[in-house]
Amino acid sequence: MRWLATIVLAVFGGFAGAAAWDFSGFGGHATRDYLYAHPEVLPEAMGRYQVKQRQAQLAPVRGQLQTPFPGAVLGNPNGKLTLVEFSDYACTYCRQSVADVQQLIAANPDLRVVIREYPILRPESVDAARMGLAAAQQGKFAAFHEAMYALGPPSKATIEQAARQAGVDLAAADKAIAGGLYDSFLKANIALASRIGIDGTPGWVIGDRIIDGAVGSAALSDAIAEARRS
């Protein structure tokens, strides 16, 4: 609708300056007067516009987003609903979100949580992410993921301890890591995050929504419910 295009233009120009826009192609003064009389339509129109932007942003990469490194999945690996989390083992907020994710999994038996290792905070983050993928390859990802966050910030000692607790074959993991087996996947994660506008951790993708930060289980539950309806 042409009036909706006008509303979006008004939003971007700032409502106070809406009269400065040329509305001649969208109904002239009638449209402008409508906006002044009904400013409440502006947030709704902007929300719809942002959803369409997100849809266009996510559509070309949705398949890549929802395809995990083999084994790097929490919850139901065959679940029909996918929540993607970009995380860093050095991230305090990611650590705080572990319980939220566990709660979501318990409440949603069909939820598949794809963990995309996004090691951006410190060099040890990369080491932990590599070990996480090695654990995933050995079918030990969930155990390593939980242990790594429980042990605190990543270091050589905590990474090795988490791997041992998870039952990872360290010799096989070290060999794969030394061979650079996981580096291309980590680089792809960083490129993917940049493409969809995620620049911190945790970052979440569910349905057509991209959510930044440790927003809590209630906000994520709302996003899951919205994704079910769409």
VOBA-605515 format. One record per atom (N, C-alpha, C): x, y, z; residue number from 1. Coordinates in Angstrom, 1 decimal. Example, Ala and Ser with C-alpha at 12.3 -4.5 7.8 and 13.67 -1.06 7.14 Angstrom:
<nodes>
      x      y      z   i
   13.2   -5.7    7.8   1
   12.3   -4.5    7.8   1
   13.2   -3.3    7.8   1
   12.8   -2.2    7.1   2
   13.7   -1.1    7.1   2
   12.9    0.0    7.9   2
</nodes>
This chain:
<nodes>
      x      y      z   i
    0.8   -1.2    0.0   1
    0.0    0.0    0.0   1
    0.9    1.2    0.0   1
    0.4    2.3   -0.8   2
    1.3    3.4   -0.9   2
    1.4    4.2    0.4   2
    0.3    4.2    1.2   3
    0.3    4.9    2.5   3
    1.4    4.3    3.4   3
    1.6    3.0    3.3   4
    2.5    2.3    4.2   4
    3.9    2.8    3.8   4
    4.2    2.9    2.5   5
    5.5    3.4    2.1   5
    5.7    4.8    2.6   5
    4.7    5.6    2.6   6
    4.8    7.0    3.2   6
    5.2    6.9    4.6   6
    4.5    6.0    5.4   7
    4.8    5.9    6.8   7
    6.2    5.6    7.0   7
    6.7    4.6    6.3   8
    8.1    4.2    6.4   8
    9.1    5.4    6.1   8
    8.8    6.1    5.1   9
    9.6    7.3    4.8   9
    9.5    8.3    6.0   9
    8.3    8.5    6.5  10
    8.2    9.4    7.7  10
    9.0    8.9    8.9  10
    9.0    7.6    9.1  11
    9.8    7.0   10.2  11
   11.2    7.3   10.0  11
   11.7    7.0    8.8  12
   13.2    7.2    8.6  12
   13.6    8.7    8.6  12
   12.6    9.6    8.3  13
   13.0   11.0    8.3  13
   12.8   11.6    9.7  13
   12.2   10.9   10.6  14
   11.8   11.4   11.9  14
   10.5   12.1   11.8  14
    9.5   11.7   12.6  15
    8.2   12.2   12.5  15
    8.1   13.7   12.5  15
    8.9   14.3   13.3  16
    8.9   15.7   13.4  16
    9.2   16.4   12.1  16
   10.0   15.7   11.2  17
   10.3   16.3   10.0  17
    9.6   15.7    8.8  17
    8.5   15.0    9.1  18
    7.7   14.3    8.0  18
    7.2   15.3    7.0  18
    6.8   16.5    7.4  19
    6.3   17.4    6.5  19
    7.3   17.9    5.4  19
    8.6   17.6    5.7  20
    9.6   18.0    4.7  20
    9.7   17.0    3.6  20
    9.1   15.8    3.7  21
    9.1   14.8    2.7  21
    8.2   15.3    1.6  21
    8.4   14.8    0.4  22
    7.5   15.0   -0.8  22
    6.5   13.9   -0.8  22
    5.3   14.2   -0.4  23
    4.3   13.2   -0.3  23
    3.4   13.1   -1.6  23
    3.8   13.9   -2.6  24
    3.0   14.0   -3.8  24
    2.7   12.7   -4.5  24
    3.6   11.7   -4.4  25
    3.4   10.4   -5.0  25
    2.6    9.5   -4.2  25
    2.3    9.8   -2.9  26
    1.7    8.9   -2.0  26
    0.4    9.4   -1.4  26
   -0.3   10.3   -2.1  27
   -1.6   10.8   -1.6  27
   -1.5   12.2   -1.1  27
   -0.4   12.9   -1.2  28
   -0.3   14.3   -0.8  28
   -0.6   14.6    0.6  28
   -1.3   15.7    0.8  29
   -1.6   16.2    2.1  29
   -2.5   15.2    2.9  29
   -3.3   14.5    2.2  30
   -4.2   13.5    2.9  30
   -3.4   12.5    3.7  30
   -2.3   12.0    3.1  31
   -1.5   11.0    3.8  31
   -0.7   11.7    5.0  31
   -0.2   12.9    4.7  32
    0.5   13.6    5.8  32
   -0.5   13.9    7.0  32
   -1.7   14.3    6.6  33
   -2.6   14.6    7.7  33
   -3.0   13.3    8.5  33
   -3.1   12.2    7.7  34
   -3.4   11.0    8.4  34
   -2.4   10.6    9.4  34
   -1.1   10.8    9.0  35
    0.0   10.4    9.9  35
    0.0   11.3   11.1  35
   -0.3   12.6   11.0  36
   -0.3   13.5   12.1  36
   -1.5   13.1   13.0  36
   -2.6   12.7   12.4  37
   -3.7   12.3   13.2  37
   -3.6   11.0   13.9  37
   -2.8   10.1   13.3  38
   -2.7    8.7   13.8  38
   -1.2    8.3   13.9  38
   -0.5    9.0   14.7  39
    1.0    8.6   14.9  39
    1.2    7.2   15.4  39
    0.2    6.6   16.0  40
    0.3    5.3   16.6  40
    0.6    4.2   15.5  40
    0.3    4.5   14.2  41
    0.5    3.5   13.2  41
    2.0    3.4   12.8  41
    2.8    4.4   13.2  42
    4.2    4.5   12.8  42
    5.0    3.3   13.4  42
    4.9    3.0   14.8  43
    5.7    1.9   15.3  43
    5.3    0.6   14.7  43
    4.0    0.4   14.4  44
    3.5   -0.9   13.8  44
    4.1   -1.0   12.4  44
    4.1    0.1   11.6  45
    4.6    0.0   10.3  45
    6.1   -0.2   10.3  45
    6.8    0.4   11.2  46
    8.2    0.2   11.3  46
    8.5   -1.2   11.7  46
    7.7   -1.8   12.6  47
    7.9   -3.2   13.0  47
    7.8   -4.1   11.8  47
    6.7   -3.9   11.0  48
    6.5   -4.7    9.8  48
    7.7   -4.6    8.8  48
    8.1   -3.4    8.7  49
    9.2   -3.1    7.8  49
   10.5   -3.9    8.2  49
   10.8   -3.8    9.5  50
   11.9   -4.5   10.0  50
   11.8   -6.0    9.9  50
   10.6   -6.6   10.0  51
   10.4   -8.0    9.8  51
   10.7   -8.4    8.4  51
   10.2   -7.6    7.5  52
   10.5   -7.8    6.1  52
   12.0   -7.8    5.7  52
   12.7   -6.8    6.4  53
   14.1   -6.7    6.2  53
   14.8   -7.9    6.7  53
   14.4   -8.4    7.9  54
   15.0   -9.6    8.5  54
   14.8  -10.8    7.6  54
   13.5  -10.9    7.1  55
   13.2  -12.1    6.2  55
   14.1  -12.1    5.0  55
   14.3  -10.9    4.4  56
   15.2  -10.8    3.2  56
   16.6  -11.1    3.5  56
   17.0  -10.7    4.7  57
   18.4  -10.9    5.2  57
   18.7  -12.4    5.5  57
   17.7  -13.1    6.0  58
   17.9  -14.4    6.5  58
   17.7  -15.4    5.4  58
   16.7  -15.1    4.5  59
   16.3  -16.1    3.5  59
   17.5  -16.8    2.7  59
   18.5  -16.0    2.2  60
   19.5  -16.6    1.4  60
   20.5  -17.5    2.2  60
   20.5  -17.3    3.6  61
   21.4  -18.1    4.4  61
   20.8  -19.0    5.4  61
   19.4  -19.1    5.3  62
   18.7  -19.9    6.3  62
   19.2  -21.4    6.4  62
   19.4  -21.9    5.2  63
   19.9  -23.3    5.1  63
   21.2  -23.5    5.8  63
   22.1  -22.6    5.5  64
   23.5  -22.6    6.1  64
   23.4  -22.4    7.6  64
   22.6  -21.5    8.0  65
   22.4  -21.2    9.5  65
   21.9  -22.4   10.2  65
   21.0  -23.1    9.7  66
   20.4  -24.2   10.4  66
   21.0  -25.5   10.2  66
   22.1  -25.6    9.4  67
   22.9  -26.8    9.2  67
   24.1  -26.8   10.1  67
   24.1  -27.5   11.2  68
   25.2  -27.4   12.2  68
   26.4  -28.2   11.7  68
   27.5  -27.9   12.4  69
   28.7  -28.8   12.3  69
   28.2  -30.1   12.9  69
   28.5  -31.2   12.2  70
   27.9  -32.5   12.7  70
   28.1  -32.7   14.2  70
   27.0  -32.9   14.9  71
   27.1  -33.1   16.3  71
   26.9  -31.9   17.2  71
   27.1  -30.7   16.6  72
   27.1  -29.5   17.5  72
   25.7  -29.0   17.7  72
   24.9  -29.9   18.3  73
   23.4  -29.6   18.5  73
   23.0  -30.0   19.9  73
   22.2  -29.2   20.5  74
   21.6  -29.5   21.8  74
   20.1  -29.8   21.5  74
   19.5  -30.4   22.5  75
   18.0  -30.7   22.4  75
   17.8  -31.8   21.4  75
   16.7  -31.7   20.7  76
   16.3  -32.8   19.8  76
   17.0  -32.6   18.4  76
   17.9  -33.5   18.1  77
   18.7  -33.3   16.8  77
   17.8  -33.4   15.6  77
   16.6  -34.0   15.7  78
   15.6  -34.1   14.6  78
   14.4  -33.2   14.8  78
   14.6  -32.2   15.7  79
   13.5  -31.3   16.0  79
   13.0  -30.5   14.8  79
   11.8  -30.2   14.8  80
   11.2  -29.4   13.6  80
   11.4  -27.9   13.8  80
   11.7  -27.5   15.0  81
   11.9  -26.0   15.2  81
   13.4  -25.8   15.6  81
   14.0  -24.9   14.9  82
   15.5  -24.7   15.1  82
   15.8  -23.3   15.7  82
   16.5  -23.3   16.8  83
   17.0  -22.1   17.4  83
   18.5  -22.1   17.2  83
   19.1  -21.1   16.7  84
   20.5  -21.0   16.4  84
   21.1  -20.0   17.4  84
   22.2  -20.5   18.1  85
   22.9  -19.6   19.0  85
   24.4  -19.5   18.6  85
   24.8  -18.2   18.4  86
   26.2  -17.9   18.2  86
   26.8  -17.6   19.6  86
   27.8  -18.4   20.0  87
   28.3  -18.3   21.4  87
   29.8  -18.4   21.4  87
   30.4  -17.9   22.5  88
   31.8  -17.9   22.8  88
   32.0  -18.4   24.2  88
   32.9  -19.4   24.4  89
   33.1  -19.9   25.8  89
   33.6  -18.9   26.8  89
   34.2  -17.8   26.3  90
   34.7  -16.8   27.2  90
   33.6  -15.7   27.5  90
   32.4  -15.9   27.0  91
   31.3  -14.9   27.2  91
   30.6  -15.2   28.4  91
   30.6  -14.3   29.4  92
   29.9  -14.4   30.6  92
   28.4  -14.6   30.4  92
   27.9  -13.8   29.4  93
   26.4  -13.8   29.1  93
   26.0  -15.1   28.5  93
   26.9  -15.7   27.7  94
   26.6  -17.0   27.2  94
   26.5  -18.1   28.3  94
   27.4  -17.9   29.3  95
   27.4  -18.8   30.4  95
   26.1  -18.7   31.2  95
   25.6  -17.5   31.3  96
   24.4  -17.2   32.0  96
   23.2  -17.8   31.2  96
   23.3  -17.9   29.9  97
   22.2  -18.4   29.1  97
   22.1  -19.9   29.0  97
   23.1  -20.6   29.5  98
   23.1  -22.1   29.5  98
   21.8  -22.6   30.1  98
   21.5  -22.1   31.3  99
   20.3  -22.5   32.0  99
   19.0  -22.2   31.2  99
   19.1  -21.0   30.5 100
   17.9  -20.7   29.7 100
   17.7  -21.7   28.6 100
   18.7  -22.0   27.9 101
   18.6  -23.0   26.8 101
   18.1  -24.4   27.4 101
   18.7  -24.8   28.5 102
   18.2  -26.0   29.1 102
   16.7  -26.0   29.4 102
   16.3  -24.9   29.9 103
   14.9  -24.7   30.2 103
   14.0  -24.7   28.9 103
   14.5  -24.1   27.9 104
   13.8  -24.1   26.6 104
   13.7  -25.5   26.0 104
   14.8  -26.3   26.1 105
   14.8  -27.6   25.6 105
   13.8  -28.5   26.4 105
   13.8  -28.3   27.7 106
   12.8  -29.1   28.5 106
   11.4  -28.8   28.2 106
   11.1  -27.5   27.9 107
    9.7  -27.1   27.6 107
    9.3  -27.4   26.2 107
   10.3  -27.6   25.3 108
   10.0  -27.8   23.8 108
   10.6  -29.1   23.3 108
   10.0  -30.2   23.4 109
   10.6  -31.5   23.0 109
   11.0  -31.5   21.5 109
   10.4  -30.6   20.7 110
   10.7  -30.6   19.3 110
   11.8  -29.5   18.9 110
   12.4  -29.0   19.9 111
   13.4  -27.9   19.7 111
   14.8  -28.4   19.4 111
   15.4  -28.0   18.3 112
   16.8  -28.3   18.0 112
   17.6  -27.0   18.1 112
   18.6  -27.0   19.0 113
   19.4  -25.9   19.2 113
   20.8  -26.1   18.5 113
   21.0  -25.3   17.4 114
   22.2  -25.4   16.7 114
   23.2  -24.4   17.3 114
   24.3  -24.9   17.8 115
   25.3  -24.0   18.4 115
   26.4  -23.7   17.3 115
   26.5  -22.4   17.0 116
   27.6  -22.0   16.1 116
   28.7  -21.3   16.9 116
   29.8  -22.0   17.0 117
   30.9  -21.5   17.7 117
   31.4  -20.1   17.1 117
   31.4  -19.1   17.9 118
   31.7  -17.7   17.4 118
   32.8  -17.1   18.3 118
   34.1  -17.6   18.2 119
   35.1  -17.3   19.2 119
   35.7  -15.9   18.9 119
   35.2  -14.9   19.5 120
   35.6  -13.5   19.1 120
   36.2  -12.7   20.3 120
   36.2  -13.3   21.5 121
   36.5  -12.5   22.7 121
   38.0  -12.6   23.1 121
   38.6  -13.7   22.9 122
   40.0  -13.9   23.3 122
   40.6  -15.1   22.6 122
   41.9  -15.2   22.5 123
   42.6  -16.3   21.8 123
   42.1  -17.6   22.3 123
   41.9  -17.8   23.7 124
   41.5  -19.0   24.2 124
   40.1  -19.4   23.8 124
   39.3  -18.5   23.4 125
   38.0  -18.8   22.8 125
   38.1  -19.7   21.6 125
   39.1  -19.4   20.8 126
   39.3  -20.2   19.6 126
   39.7  -21.6   19.9 126
   40.6  -21.7   20.9 127
   41.0  -23.1   21.4 127
   39.8  -23.9   21.9 127
   39.0  -23.2   22.7 128
   37.8  -23.9   23.2 128
   36.8  -24.3   22.1 128
   36.7  -23.4   21.2 129
   35.8  -23.7   20.1 129
   36.2  -24.8   19.2 129
   37.5  -24.9   19.0 130
   38.1  -26.1   18.3 130
   37.8  -27.4   19.0 130
   38.0  -27.3   20.3 131
   37.8  -28.5   21.1 131
   36.3  -28.9   21.1 131
   35.5  -27.8   21.1 132
   34.1  -28.1   21.1 132
   33.7  -28.8   19.8 132
   34.2  -28.4   18.7 133
   33.9  -29.1   17.4 133
   34.5  -30.5   17.4 133
   35.7  -30.7   18.0 134
   36.3  -32.0   18.1 134
   35.3  -32.9   19.0 134
   34.8  -32.4   20.1 135
   33.9  -33.1   20.9 135
   32.6  -33.5   20.1 135
   32.1  -32.5   19.3 136
   31.0  -32.8   18.5 136
   31.2  -33.9   17.5 136
   32.4  -33.9   16.9 137
   32.7  -35.0   16.0 137
   32.8  -36.4   16.6 137
   33.1  -36.4   17.9 138
   33.1  -37.6   18.7 138
   31.8  -37.9   19.4 138
   30.8  -37.1   19.1 139
   29.5  -37.4   19.8 139
   29.5  -37.0   21.3 139
   30.3  -36.0   21.7 140
   30.4  -35.6   23.1 140
   30.1  -34.1   23.2 140
   29.5  -33.5   22.3 141
   29.3  -32.1   22.3 141
   28.6  -31.5   23.5 141
   27.4  -32.1   23.8 142
   26.6  -31.5   24.9 142
   27.3  -31.6   26.2 142
   28.0  -32.7   26.4 143
   28.8  -32.8   27.7 143
   29.9  -31.8   27.8 143
   30.6  -31.6   26.6 144
   31.7  -30.7   26.7 144
   31.2  -29.3   26.8 144
   30.2  -28.9   26.1 145
   29.6  -27.6   26.1 145
   29.2  -27.2   27.6 145
   28.5  -28.1   28.2 146
   28.1  -27.9   29.6 146
   29.3  -27.8   30.6 146
   30.2  -28.7   30.4 147
   31.4  -28.7   31.3 147
   32.3  -27.4   31.1 147
   32.4  -27.0   29.8 148
   33.3  -25.9   29.5 148
   32.7  -24.6   30.2 148
   31.4  -24.4   30.1 149
   30.8  -23.2   30.7 149
   30.9  -23.3   32.2 149
   30.7  -24.5   32.8 150
   30.7  -24.7   34.2 150
   32.1  -24.4   34.8 150
   33.1  -24.7   34.1 151
   34.5  -24.5   34.6 151
   35.0  -23.1   34.5 151
   34.3  -22.2   33.9 152
   34.7  -20.8   33.8 152
   35.4  -20.5   32.6 152
   36.1  -19.3   32.5 153
   36.8  -18.9   31.3 153
   37.7  -19.9   30.7 153
   37.8  -20.0   29.4 154
   38.6  -21.0   28.8 154
   40.1  -20.7   29.0 154
   40.8  -21.7   29.3 155
   42.3  -21.7   29.4 155
   42.7  -23.1   29.0 155
   44.0  -23.3   28.8 156
   44.5  -24.6   28.4 156
   44.0  -25.7   29.4 156
   44.1  -25.3   30.7 157
   43.7  -26.3   31.8 157
   42.2  -26.6   31.8 157
   41.4  -25.5   31.7 158
   39.9  -25.7   31.7 158
   39.4  -26.4   30.5 158
   40.0  -26.1   29.3 159
   39.6  -26.8   28.1 159
   39.9  -28.3   28.2 159
   41.1  -28.6   28.6 160
   41.5  -30.0   28.8 160
   40.6  -30.7   29.8 160
   40.3  -30.0   30.9 161
   39.5  -30.7   31.9 161
   38.1  -30.9   31.4 161
   37.5  -29.9   30.7 162
   36.2  -30.1   30.2 162
   36.1  -31.3   29.2 162
   37.2  -31.4   28.4 163
   37.2  -32.5   27.4 163
   37.3  -33.8   28.1 163
   38.1  -33.9   29.1 164
   38.2  -35.2   29.9 164
   36.9  -35.5   30.5 164
   36.2  -34.5   31.1 165
   34.9  -34.8   31.8 165
   33.9  -35.3   30.8 165
   34.0  -34.7   29.6 166
   33.0  -35.1   28.5 166
   33.4  -36.5   27.9 166
   34.5  -37.0   28.2 167
   35.0  -38.3   27.6 167
   35.5  -38.2   26.2 167
   36.1  -37.0   25.9 168
   36.7  -36.8   24.6 168
   38.0  -37.5   24.5 168
   38.2  -38.1   23.3 169
   39.5  -38.7   23.0 169
   40.5  -37.6   22.7 169
   41.3  -37.2   23.7 170
   42.2  -36.0   23.5 170
   43.2  -36.2   22.4 170
   43.7  -37.4   22.3 171
   44.8  -37.6   21.2 171
   44.2  -37.4   19.9 171
   43.0  -37.9   19.6 172
   42.3  -37.7   18.3 172
   41.9  -36.3   18.1 172
   41.4  -35.6   19.2 173
   41.0  -34.2   19.1 173
   42.2  -33.3   18.8 173
   43.3  -33.6   19.5 174
   44.5  -32.7   19.3 174
   45.1  -32.9   17.9 174
   45.0  -34.1   17.3 175
   45.5  -34.4   16.0 175
   44.6  -33.6   15.0 175
   43.3  -33.7   15.2 176
   42.4  -33.0   14.2 176
   42.6  -31.4   14.3 176
   42.8  -31.0   15.6 177
   43.0  -29.5   15.8 177
   44.3  -29.1   15.1 177
   45.3  -29.8   15.3 178
   46.6  -29.5   14.8 178
   46.6  -29.5   13.2 178
   45.7  -30.3   12.7 179
   45.6  -30.4   11.2 179
   44.7  -29.3   10.6 179
   44.2  -28.4   11.5 180
   43.3  -27.3   11.0 180
   42.0  -27.8   10.5 180
   41.5  -28.9   11.0 181
   40.3  -29.5   10.5 181
   39.0  -28.6   10.7 181
   39.0  -27.8   11.8 182
   37.9  -27.0   12.2 182
   37.9  -25.6   11.8 182
   39.1  -25.1   11.3 183
   39.2  -23.7   11.1 183
   38.3  -23.1   10.1 183
   38.1  -23.8    9.0 184
   37.3  -23.3    7.9 184
   35.8  -23.1    8.4 184
   35.4  -24.0    9.3 185
   34.0  -23.9    9.8 185
   33.9  -22.7   10.7 185
   34.9  -22.4   11.6 186
   34.9  -21.3   12.5 186
   34.9  -20.0   11.7 186
   35.7  -19.9   10.6 187
   35.8  -18.8    9.7 187
   34.4  -18.5    9.1 187
   33.8  -19.6    8.7 188
   32.5  -19.5    8.0 188
   31.4  -19.0    9.0 188
   31.5  -19.4   10.3 189
   30.6  -18.9   11.3 189
   30.8  -17.4   11.5 189
   32.0  -16.9   11.5 190
   32.3  -15.5   11.7 190
   31.8  -14.7   10.5 190
   31.9  -15.2    9.3 191
   31.4  -14.6    8.1 191
   29.9  -14.6    8.1 191
   29.3  -15.6    8.5 192
   27.8  -15.7    8.6 192
   27.3  -14.7    9.6 192
   27.9  -14.6   10.7 193
   27.4  -13.7   11.8 193
   27.5  -12.3   11.2 193
   28.6  -11.9   10.5 194
   28.7  -10.6   10.0 194
   27.7  -10.3    8.9 194
   27.4  -11.3    8.1 195
   26.4  -11.1    7.1 195
   25.0  -10.8    7.6 195
   24.6  -11.4    8.7 196
   23.3  -11.2    9.3 196
   23.3  -10.1   10.4 196
   24.4   -9.5   10.7 197
   24.4   -8.4   11.6 197
   24.6   -8.8   13.0 197
   25.1  -10.0   13.3 198
   25.5  -10.4   14.7 198
   26.9  -10.0   15.0 198
   27.2   -9.2   16.0 199
   28.6   -8.8   16.2 199
   28.9   -9.0   17.7 199
   28.1   -9.7   18.4 200
   28.4  -10.0   19.8 200
   27.8  -11.4   20.2 200
   28.1  -11.8   21.5 201
   27.5  -13.0   21.9 201
   26.8  -12.8   23.2 201
   25.8  -13.6   23.5 202
   25.2  -14.6   22.6 202
   24.3  -13.9   21.5 202
   24.2  -14.5   20.4 203
   23.3  -14.0   19.3 203
   22.4  -15.2   18.9 203
   21.2  -14.9   18.7 204
   20.1  -15.9   18.5 204
   19.4  -15.7   17.2 204
   19.1  -16.7   16.5 205
   18.2  -16.7   15.3 205
   17.1  -17.7   15.5 205
   15.9  -17.2   15.4 206
   14.7  -18.2   15.5 206
   13.6  -17.6   14.6 206
   13.2  -18.4   13.7 207
   12.2  -18.0   12.7 207
   12.8  -16.8   11.9 207
   12.1  -15.7   11.9 208
   12.6  -14.5   11.2 208
   13.1  -13.5   12.1 208
   13.5  -13.9   13.4 209
   14.0  -12.9   14.3 209
   15.5  -13.2   14.6 209
   16.2  -12.1   14.8 210
   17.6  -12.1   15.2 210
   17.6  -11.3   16.5 210
   18.1  -12.0   17.6 211
   18.1  -11.4   18.9 211
   19.5  -11.3   19.5 211
   19.8  -10.2   20.0 212
   21.1  -10.0   20.6 212
   21.1  -10.0   22.1 212
   22.1  -10.7   22.6 213
   22.3  -10.7   24.1 213
   21.6  -11.7   24.9 213
   21.9  -11.7   26.2 214
   21.3  -12.7   27.1 214
   20.0  -12.2   27.5 214
   19.0  -12.4   26.7 215
   17.6  -11.8   26.9 215
   16.8  -12.6   27.9 215
   17.2  -13.8   28.2 216
   16.4  -14.7   29.2 216
   15.5  -15.6   28.5 216
   15.1  -16.6   29.3 217
   14.2  -17.7   28.7 217
   12.9  -17.2   28.3 217
   12.3  -16.2   29.0 218
   11.0  -15.7   28.7 218
   10.9  -15.1   27.3 218
   11.9  -14.2   27.0 219
   12.0  -13.6   25.7 219
   12.2  -14.6   24.6 219
   13.1  -15.6   24.8 220
   13.3  -16.6   23.8 220
   12.1  -17.5   23.6 220
   11.4  -17.8   24.7 221
   10.1  -18.5   24.6 221
    9.1  -17.8   23.7 221
    9.1  -16.5   23.9 222
    8.1  -15.7   23.1 222
    8.5  -15.8   21.6 222
    9.8  -15.7   21.4 223
   10.3  -15.8   20.0 223
   10.0  -17.2   19.4 223
   10.2  -18.2   20.2 224
    9.8  -19.6   19.7 224
    8.3  -19.7   19.4 224
    7.5  -19.1   20.3 225
    6.1  -19.2   20.0 225
    5.7  -18.4   18.8 225
    6.4  -17.3   18.5 226
    6.1  -16.5   17.3 226
    6.6  -17.4   16.1 226
    7.7  -18.0   16.2 227
    8.2  -18.9   15.1 227
    7.2  -20.0   14.8 227
    6.6  -20.5   15.8 228
    5.6  -21.6   15.6 228
    4.4  -21.1   14.8 228
    4.0  -19.8   15.1 229
    2.8  -19.3   14.4 229
    3.1  -18.9   13.0 229
    4.3  -18.7   12.6 230
    4.6  -18.2   11.3 230
    4.7  -19.3   10.3 230
</nodes>
